[in-house]
Amino acid sequence: MKSLKSAWVAALVMCMAMLSMSSVQLKAEELTEEQVQEGQQFVINNAIFILFHEAGHMLVSEFNLPVLGREEDAVDALSAVLLLGAEDEELNTTMQDAADGWFLLDEANEDGPQEDDFMGTHGLDRQRAYAIVCMMTGANAEFFKVFADSLEFPEERRQECVYEYQKARDSWMSLLAANMKEGAKTRFDVSYEPAGNEDLQGFADLLKSAGALETIATVFGEGYDLKDGIKITGKSCGVENAFWDPEAREITYCYEMAAFHADLIATWFANNQGTEEATGDDATSEDTDATAVKVKKKE
Ligand SMILES: [Zn+2]
């Protein structure tokens, strides 16, 4: 089971031509070039969402912001507000991959949430997914309609989400306003440490070529009254995680997290091979790509 997954993951990161002929890898070869690209984008988009989340913790700690309710929920909302508020349509669709990321994580957890999860600092994976969907449809009901429809996200809830999104946006913006300064520039130190092994290095290279860490330096490097020298580091940590360290003033994104998301999407492709092909019509693929639905609600 594990080796099959690793083969799929490898196929996402490396060129498919590099695959040899074992039966497991032959399956990996069934990944189309489009799926490889989509999978890579999924990994990058989830990294960006998580980096925005960590940047939220950074703002709370650097500006000593008050947080009413759970900080984890609050910074998820900030990620959503900033990504959805961006003019860039690509950052808008990043949200879709982020929601799918949490749905897939939930589905991969076959035993369901445990007592520890209920006691934890974060919302449950599926709750985090729907919270993102709520922000999406609250921000732009039309743009995310196909996506929300595919999840059978109720109309009544969509109405409430308009208010919830506006409240989240206005609350964050009024808190941040006191810490914004016209023309302010902050120097971030971005680094991608060598991964130390070939598989993870593939993810380090992928994130680097997409400029994932640099996105944070760009977005938060202008207009925020932050002190220079905050580090944004990509590295192997031995664990699938990302975190903000207030003492070191450092956001760390672990390459293992990228490998984990690749694993999730590769498994999804493997399990949904037939359905993808059935809708493989070039004439409509451009329309559906903008609102591609990877995860459907369980019946
Ligand atoms: Zn967090």
Boltz pocket constraint, residues with backbone or C-beta under 6 A from the ligand:
constraints:
  - pocket:
      binder: B
      contacts: [[A, 53], [A, 54], [A, 57], [A, 72], [A, 75]]
      max_distance: 6.0
